[in-house]
Each structure stands twice: as C-alpha cells, then as structure tokens.
Amino acid sequence: MKIAVIGIGQSLRGDDGAGLEAVRQWKENFPETASRPEVRAEASELPGLALMDLIQENDAVILVDAVRSSAKAGTIHHIEPGDLSTFTSDSQSAHGWGVAETIQLARQLNPALKNHPIKLIGIEAGQMAMGSGLSKPVQNAMPLACCAIQTEIEKLL
C-alpha cells in the first residue's frame, strides 16, 4: 500500500502554513515511519490540480491543512472528505479551487478513488496574515497534529 502524507498551505500566510509545518515536524519526530518505503511525505503550497495528481498516485492519502470553523485556534479536527464543506479555507487558489473540490473532481474522474481512504487532519487557524508565522496556539498544537498523523498512518499500515 502506498500512503501519501500531504501538508497543504502557504508558508508565508501565518497559520495557513500549519499543514506544511505539521508534516515537517512529523517527519522529524517519527523518522522510522516517515522513512518507510510505502510512506511518502509531500508539501503542496497550491492544492488545486497538482494535489489531484498526488491523490491519484497513492492507495491512501492523509491531508494536513489549516481550517476555519468556530473552534479555537490550534484545535485538531479529524475530517472526512464529505465534511469539508463545513469548513472554510483561505488556502484555495486564486481561482477558488481548494481541497474539497480537488477530492470531488479526482473521485469523479477516477471512480476507483471512492474506495481509497482519504483522511484529513485539520488544524484550526487563528490568523492568516501575509508575512507572519504560525500563531502561538497553532505552534502549541503541532505535537498533537504530529500524533494525529502518526495514528492515521498506523491505522492504514
């Protein structure tokens, strides 16, 4: 089984970079899992159609991204693809193409993907100001996000 762990976000937009940072830290904290031949870690600063290729190339996918809901910043969410519409994301491209639309299109174009597990780990964003780093609550949530990634991988292996 080929598993992709994909951090999504824009590193120069505050908490929008949470998914990228979580995957980076997961690789550092769980090197034995991250180095397994069936596990591949990726970063995607532009989710759009490039993300669709990453989804289709693997048997299972764990997406890690900043989300926005009414929860407090740093909250870790375990989201099913069908639940994405309840969250908003500032990580969409200029054309409004985000994670939910990418998953939906990939599954429409390749019906076999409907049986592929896609897990989403959302990290509640606080601020997404251009040029700023991660907020303190999101920085503090990184160990939990790393553990959530590891748990999902262990379930798939």
SULRALIN-V757466 format. One line per field, one symbol per residue. ss: DSSP state (A for helix, B for strand, O for the rest). phi: phi as a letter, one per 40 degrees, with the letter a starting at -180 (. if undefined). psi: psi as a letter, one per 30 degrees, with the letter a starting at -180 (. if undefined). Layout:
BEGIN
ss=???
phi=???
psi=???
END
This chain:
BEGIN
ss=OOBBBBBBOOOOOAAAAAAAAAAAAAAAAOAAAAOOOOBBBBBBOOOAAAAAAAAAOOOBBBBBBBBBOOOOOOOBBBBBAAAAAAOBOOOOOOOOOOAAAAAAAAAAAOAAAAAOBBBBBBBBOOOOOOOOOOOAAAAAAAAAAAAAAAAAAAAAO
phi=.cbbbbcbibcbbfcccdcccccdcccccbccccccccbbbbbbcbcecccdcccccbcabbcbacbbacccdgccbbbcdcccccbbaccccccgbbcccccccdcccbdccccccbbbbbbccbbbcdgccccdccdccdccccccccccccccc
psi=kkkkjjkkajfghbffgeeeeeeeeeeefheeefgkffkkklkjfjebfeeeeeefflfkkjkklklkagllkfkkkjklefffffllkggllfggjaeeeeeeeefefifffffkkjkkjkjkkekhkkflakleeeeffeeeeeeeeeeeeeee.
END
